[in-house]
Amino acid sequence: MRKDGGTMTNEHLEEANRLFEQAMNEAEEKINVFEKTFWYRQLNYSEQMISRKIIMSFSEYMFDYHFQTLNEWEEKALQDVLLDIFPHEFVAGPKFFEKVMVVLIKFFEFLYFHENYSQGLYLAEKIKSLQDVVLVEVENLLRDTPEAELLILGEELGLDMSNLEDIDCLYQLAELIQNEGIRSQNIVPMKTRKI
């Protein structure tokens, strides 16, 4: 054992970073193959547009929180990511999370049938059994929050609240309006001279 704990910590950090990069590269390689398959074509256009982001985020959280690579994904970690991490990381409504479930189900089916990952079909079935629970969790997290009101406003404006880009635009608009309100509060009214 080394006396210099800092060097040992740096080595562990470097090893963790190397393993993370390896896990993300593996996930990206599988997504590249997935996007050329029947399972990907079963997704609608908007699901296809968010599929890479969803799968990469899922892969990242499975590694960060459970130190699992794609080959090691298992039920408890999947459940934790879907119920406790995704709803806090993606501030979006149930429509978005419905798409998340569909994308992950198709990806896991692809892993099972095309890539021979034995856990793929089992994880797809697990997501199907968790769908309603995840949507209830999302609704509970949003209940009586400013985010819920903002998402309702987005729908009223005609934005697609299942699309991350539209949700991001909505938040940027809200931030712009909020900042404009702060700036206008700092403006000192001009004094006019009576003629």
Residue pairs with C-beta under 8 A, 6 or more apart in sequence:
1 8
2 8
19 63
19 69
20 63
20 64
22 69
23 59
23 63
23 69
23 70
24 56
24 59
24 60
24 63
26 69
26 70
27 55
27 56
27 59
27 70
28 56
30 55
30 70
30 111
30 115
31 51
31 52
31 55
31 56
31 107
33 110
33 114
33 115
34 40
34 51
34 55
34 107
34 110
34 114
35 48
35 51
35 52
37 110
37 114
39 106
39 107
39 109
39 110
39 113
39 114
40 48
40 51
40 106
40 110
42 106
43 51
43 102
43 103
43 106
46 99
46 160
46 162
46 163
47 99
47 102
47 103
49 163
50 99
50 100
50 103
50 163
50 164
51 103
51 106
51 107
53 164
54 99
54 100
54 103
54 104
55 103
55 104
55 107
57 86
57 89
57 90
58 81
58 86
58 104
59 70
61 81
61 85
61 86
61 89
62 68
62 69
62 70
62 73
62 77
62 78
62 81
63 69
65 77
65 80
65 81
65 85
66 77
66 80
66 81
68 74
68 77
70 111
70 117
71 117
73 119
73 123
74 119
75 122
75 123
75 126
78 123
78 126
78 127
79 126
79 130
82 100
82 127
82 130
82 134
83 130
83 133
83 134
83 137
86 97
86 100
86 134
87 97
87 134
87 137
87 138
87 141
88 141
90 96
90 97
90 100
90 164
91 147
91 167
91 171
92 138
92 151
92 161
92 162
92 164
92 167
93 138
93 142
93 148
93 151
93 161
93 162
94 135
94 138
94 139
95 161
95 162
96 161
96 162
96 163
96 164
96 167
97 134
97 135
97 138
98 131
98 135
98 162
99 162
101 127
101 128
101 130
101 131
101 134
104 123
104 124
104 127
105 124
105 127
105 128
108 120
108 121
108 123
108 124
108 127
109 120
109 121
109 124
110 120
111 117
111 119
111 120
111 123
112 118
112 119
112 120
112 121
112 124
113 120
113 121
142 148
142 151
150 170
150 171
150 174
151 161
151 167
151 170
153 170
154 161
154 166
154 167
154 170
155 161
157 170
159 166
159 167
159 169
159 170
160 166
161 167
161 170
